[in-house]
């Protein structure tokens, strides 16, 4: 199953050892998800690096280790591949920050792996939360 990775779950994985991080780690073993994202995810990461290091419960070394691990499993798709979905994405995304992820999910007809509550509320069938992804990986009463 292809999942578009939203910056929200990467940020969470770099702040604490929670479900977002565990989904990446368990998928490394079970290989049920193919993670893709946009270059925008890395731009968001760069813009939030100071904030991340100031609130993370992880050491700087752990942050860098987890970041490299996640980067190794997320294929970055160039904007030109999904730019034809950008206008539609802007019209249905709850905010502009989510639009690139929505556009990519529209192009690949897949869900977005995100903990963004606004995005989940606006597009409930398009968003897979960390808890839902965890349940899917463990084959717990998961319904699409």
Secondary structure, 3 states (H helix, E strand, C coil): CEEEECHHHHHHHHHCCCHHHHHHHHHHHHCCCEEEECHHHHHHHHHCHHHHHHHCCCCHHHHHHHHHHHHCCEEECCHHHHHHHHHHHHHHCCCHHHHHHHHHHHHHCCEEECCCHHHHHHCCCCEECHHHHHHHHCCCCCCC
